[in-house]
Amino acid sequence: MKKPVKFSHLDEATGNPAMVDISKKILTQRKARAQCTIWLGEEVLASLSKEGEIWTKKGPVFQTAIIAGTMGAKKTADLIPLCHPLGLEDCKIEVAVINKEEIAITSTTVITGKTGVEMEALTAVTVAALTIYDMCKAVSPDIVIRQVQLLEKSGGKNDFKR
């Protein structure tokens, strides 16, 4: 017989949603990397400058997405109900062209704390992707945000690497 799965955000006694108690955990440096790919299509990426930026009436697309993604990472606990509010020590976001139709957004988040920063890394790439969609949708509504995934996390009980 299969052992029932234990979800960390459910109170064992009541089964109600609950924030994970991290009060007894020790401080460790925690790091997470996440990635999202976006299919922009040739029409949108044809606007890419030699400097690696797309300029619109709203401004520079990738630079704006990096700022938005960083803001998203900092606001993760406001968006995801049971996340602990964290004071991020570092958040880096990179946008890279994969081919003539696709880009990848990668975020790396770091904290010295009692809980991981993977939700912040995932939120960062998602908000950055939504910002790119918003800024480029006038050129093509066919943009597809896909494959948001955690690439790695370290510093906690269950390290992970894809």
Phi, psi and omega in degrees: 000137182284136177290135180296145179286135178257117178271132186291339183259023174239132177295128183298323184285319187252339185080002179282154175301142180206145174291142178293133178281113180251010187300331182264358179283154178266157178287131173219158174283128182239140184221145176217146174233135178227161181216150175223138173253147179229128172272112180263332184089160182296324183300316180289312183290345174295341179277358182296128179280170177298334180279356178085032181229152173251123180257130176233176176298335179278349180121192180286121188296305186291320179296319178295319179296322178297316179295315180298318179297320177296316177298320178298316179300318181291338182256012185306315182294338176281340184259324183255112193309320186256011177285143174284139174291129183238145172266092182302140176265335178202144175211114179243138179229133179235142175243127181228139176281126179272314179203192185287000180233343189232152172231163175234138174247128179236136176236147174231125180240145184221142174205152166259110187197192183257355181218159186286168182242024181291325178294326178292319178294318178293320178295320180302311182290327180291314179293321176299317180296317178297325178294317177298317177303311182300319184282338184249355185297335179292330178282318181206118176281001182275005181301139180235120173272126183214165174049062170279124184209150172281127179269320178195156172214146181214161176102355180247194181291324183240084177292156186212142173213127179275000000 
